[in-house]
Structure formats: structure tokens, C-alpha cells
């Protein structure tokens, strides 16, 4: 599952007269009782610490910004029952995750005690565009395009700037 806006032209074309619509998917690397879900492969293990809530998935109460050696890993998802190991994924479409064993406490996360996140209105971690291109949220400083912040980077150098237009179904 993915956290992001996901459009599936194949699904829309399979139903006569159907129009495309945007879908919302939540990326969840851990099972409710702990342990990785089937299909998530551990491609590396590292030790590190988490110093902030996630900038890539800012609406997620289980997502953190962590560091291992000189690398920033964001987002890293903590299971609800055991928060010593986190799963850090490059994007929500890959089945690969780096398992981070953290040292020190997790930073305070006000979202843990807040009301349920409004995923439908928040800026998602990733987008799948109507043309099939998959883009992930940029977490550092970016240059503006026509006065709009570049929020997502796409393969091949493409970008998505500004907010998300939710006025239409797609």
C-alpha cells in the first residue's frame, strides 16, 4: 500500500463508462502486531537515531526523520508496539526497506496524540500522476517555479510545484 495520490488508468478503463478518479493509499510496512508485512524486503540494516518527525510524510504519526552515518533517512516508519526498529523506504512503490535500529529515544511527536490525520487533505509522501509518473516529496530547500515551491521530484528531472488541486476527481 502507498501513501500518496494514486491514479490507476487500467482500473478506470476496465469498467465501461467509468472515469478516472484519484485514490488514496496508506503505506504500511508493519503488521498490526509487529513484524514487516509480507512483501516488504529488508535490503539493509543500519544503526542510527531519529531527530525529528518526518518532513517527507509530515501527516503521519508513525513517521520520523532519522540519520545513519552521514545519510538522512526520511521517512522511517515505527511500528506501534516496538519502536526500536524502524523501516525506512525510499518510496512507497518499492518493496525494499532499510531496517534502522535506533539509539536514543524517538523525538516528541505531537501527532501521536492528535486527532486522526486528514490524509485526504494533507500533502502526501508521494504522487502517481495521471501519466503514470511517480514522484516523491522533496524535503529540503527548493527553488520556486512561477512563484510556487517545488514539492515533488520525479524521475528524469520532472517536478511538481505548488499545492494539490483537489477540485476534480482526478
C-alpha positions, 0 to 999 in steps of 0.5 A, a space after each residue: 500500500 502507498 501513501 500518496 495520490 494514486 491514479 490507476 488508468 487500467 482500473 478506470 478503463 476496465 469498467 465501461 463508462 467509468 472515469 478516472 478518479 484519484 485514490 488514496 493509499 496508506 503505506 504500511 510496512 508493519 503488521 498490526 502486531 509487529 513484524 514487516 508485512 509480507 512483501 516488504 524486503 529488508 535490503 539493509 540494516 543500519 544503526 542510527 537515531 531519529 531527530 525529528 518527525 518526518 518532513 517527507 510524510 509530515 501527516 503521519 504519526 508513525 513517521 520520523 526523520 532519522 540519520 545513519 552515518 552521514 545519510 538522512 533517512 526520511 521517512 522511517 516508519 515505527 511500528 506501534 508496539 516496538 519502536 526500536 526498529 524502524 523501516 525506512 523506504 525510499 518510496 512507497 512503490 518499492 518493496 525494499 526497506 532499510 531496517 534502522 535500529 535506533 539509539 536514543 529515544 524517538 523525538 516528541 511527536 505531537 501527532 501521536 496524540 492528535 486527532 486522526 490525520 486528514 490524509 485526504 487533505 494533507 500533502 502526501 509522501 508521494 504522487 502517481 500522476 495521471 501519466 503514470 509518473 511517480 514522484 516523491 516529496 522533496 524535503 529540503 530547500 527548493 527553488 520556486 517555479 512561477 512563484 510556487 515551491 517545488 514539492 515533488 521530484 520525479 524521475 528524469 528531472 520532472 517536478 511538481 510545484 505548488 499545492 494539490 488541486 483537489 477540485 476534480 476527481 482526478 
